[in-house]
């Protein structure tokens, strides 16, 4: 069986692009369900920390993101706390 390897180009977004993209938080579910070398909880936490910085330390956005994550993980307390602690530690 031959393994298929895909190549992806990754580009850094400008601050305005990050702000626009992160305004609606629906995509957090996709990050949480990501499968790869990095645990999805750590991926999500790193994204939230970076987006929060790119949004100029917008506390209201951070609180909305935390509420969205809490709703997504309402039945998995351990994962929820892992994400929230990782966000706080950053």
N, C-alpha and C positions, 0 to 999 in steps of 0.2 A: 504494500500500500504506500503510495506516495503522499507525503505531507504537502499540503498547499500552504505556502507562506505568502501572505499579502503584505504589501508595503503601503504605508499611509504617510502622507505628508502632514506635518503638524505646524501650525503657524500661531504665533502669539497674537492674541486679540488686543486691540487698542482699548483703552479705558472705557470709552463710550460704547464700544461693542459689548464689553463685559457687562456694563450697566444695563444695556437693553436686553441682552440675552438672559441675564439673571433676574430680571424684574418678575417674570412669571416663574414660579417654582416647580412647575409640573415635571421638569426634567430631573429633579432630584431622585425620583423613583428609578430612572434609568441608571443613574450612577450607583444607587444602592444595589441594583441587581446585576451590576457588572461582574464578569468573571474574568479573572486574569491572575497575574503574579502578585499583585497588590490586593490585600483584602479590601472588599468594597467599602467597609466602614472607614478605613483609613483614606481611601480615595475620596469619599464623600466629605470627610472632615477637612482634608487638605483643600478641596475645592471651595468649601464654605469659607475657610480662613483666607484663601487667596481672593475670592470674590469680595469678601468683606473689606479687605485692604484696598482692592481696586475701586470699590464703591466709596472710598474716603472714610472708612470706619463707620458707615451708616448703621447705627445701633438698631433702628427700626427694622431694617432689612434683616439683620442678624436674628432678631427676635422672631420675625416671620419665618425665616428659614428653620430655626429651632422648632417652632410650632409645627411646621410642615413635616419635619423629620420625626417629631414625636407622634404625629398622626400616622405616618407610614410604618412606624415601628411600635405601635401601641400594644401589639401582642407579643413583643419580643424585647422585654426589659433589658436583658443583657446586651443586646446589640445597640439598643438606644443609648444606654449609658456609655458604651464603648465610643460611640460617635460623639456624644456630648462632651465627654472627658477629653477626647482627641481635639475637638474644636477649642476647648478651653486651654489646653496645654500649648497650643500653637501661638 
